[in-house]
Amino acid sequence: MPGPKSGASCQNDLIVMIKKNFVRTLLLVAMLGAAGNVSAQVKQYNNELSEFHALEVKGEFEVSLVHGSSYNVLFTVDEALIDYVECNIKNKTLIIEIDEKRIPKEVKSLYKGRNAAVATFKAMITMPEHPQLINMLDKTVLYDNMGAPSAREIKLVAGDKSSVKSFDVSAPLVSIVADKRSSIMSNISCEKLSLNMAGNCTATLNCSDVSAIEKEYDNSAQDVVKRDVESIHNHAKSGSKSIFNGSASDAVFECSGSSNVNASNFKIEKSKVTMSSICQLSVNAVSTLDIDNLNGGAVLTIIGNPAVSIGTITKSSVNRIK
């Protein structure tokens, strides 16, 4: 059985331990220094592409759409992450994503912590005509300023906290589907606009030359629609909020489930209203207002002096402001 260590031996062990801790400290400082420099080590590379008509982006990319004569994408990405960006075309759809599973733990650690670097993922996409479909997932940020009109339908799908900073489009039909806390800022020129929003998302829409709008809102979705239109069909439910500014010839409002629709600054020649549950609607009716059915605690506020026809009102209230 070994005996206790001598004083000299203990002193040597202490020196070795101090050296090891010193080396570890140096390594830690080096890693932190590297982490602080990652954000500055950004590289660009350009991908020339074949023709595509749709775009799908997965991951925290900042995407810009630019009009040009060819199909290509210019990436601006941190050098430490550039090998994990994937760009492919499948079935005429350009798919851009980050392969999180392939990123080593030591690289991921550079972007974690209070003073960690912020990863840079940017993609500037150039194409001759506007994509027919844009599908954004997982906190993608979109700047769409192509400006060129499209002869085809354009559809935008935004989910998972995606943010549309600009979506300036002109097409016969524009469809927008938003969910999961996404946000949209848009200038739209089209014959028909279709909106389907849910999951606490928000939208501000400036519409021009729009003949008809169809809206369906659910789960705390919020929007503001501006400009004049021919007709609008608004279906609001489950805590959604809508604000209208402008005018319309015909409007149909279907409200339910704690929804709140403010159309007090939206003059409508002919209106039809159906409301159920604890919801609120303010409607600026000019000529005629058809109250089809109000029940379950609905509150309708009429602004103006239209001719009113009443179907059924049960446990609800109607206020009139002339």
Stockholm file with secondary structure:
# STOCKHOLM 1.0

chainA/1-322         MPGPKSGASCQNDLIVMIKKNFVRTLLLVAMLGAAGNVSAQVKQYNNELSEFHALEVKGEFEVSLVHGSSYNVLFTVDEALIDYVECNIKNKTLIIEIDEKRIPKEVKSLYKGRNAAVATFKAMITMPEHPQLINMLDKTVLYDNMGAPSAREIKLVAGDKSSVKSFDVSAPLVSIVADKRSSIMSNISCEKLSLNMAGNCTATLNCSDVSAIEKEYDNSAQDVVKRDVESIHNHAKSGSKSIFNGSASDAVFECSGSSNVNASNFKIEKSKVTMSSICQLSVNAVSTLDIDNLNGGAVLTIIGNPAVSIGTITKSSVNRIK
#=GR chainA/1-322 SS CCCCCCHHHHHHHHHHHHHHHHHHHHHHHHHHHHHHHHTTCEEEEEEECCCCSEEEEESSCEEEEEECSSCEEEEEEETTTGGGEEEEEETTEEEEEECGGGSCHHHHGGGCSTTCCCCCEEEEEEESSCCSEEEEESSCEEEECCCCCCSSCEEEEECTTCEEEEEEEEEEEEEEEECTTCEEEEEEEEEEEEEEECSSCEEEEEEESEEEEEEEECTTCEEEEEEEEEEEEEEECTTCEEEEEEEEEEEEEEECTTCEEEEEEEEEEEEEEEEESSCEEEEEEEEEEEEEEEESSCEEEEESCCEEEEEEEESCEEEEEC
#=GC SS_cons         CCCCCCHHHHHHHHHHHHHHHHHHHHHHHHHHHHHHHHTTCEEEEEEECCCCSEEEEESSCEEEEEECSSCEEEEEEETTTGGGEEEEEETTEEEEEECGGGSCHHHHGGGCSTTCCCCCEEEEEEESSCCSEEEEESSCEEEECCCCCCSSCEEEEECTTCEEEEEEEEEEEEEEEECTTCEEEEEEEEEEEEEEECSSCEEEEEEESEEEEEEEECTTCEEEEEEEEEEEEEEECTTCEEEEEEEEEEEEEEECTTCEEEEEEEEEEEEEEEEESSCEEEEEEEEEEEEEEEESSCEEEEESCCEEEEEEEESCEEEEEC
//
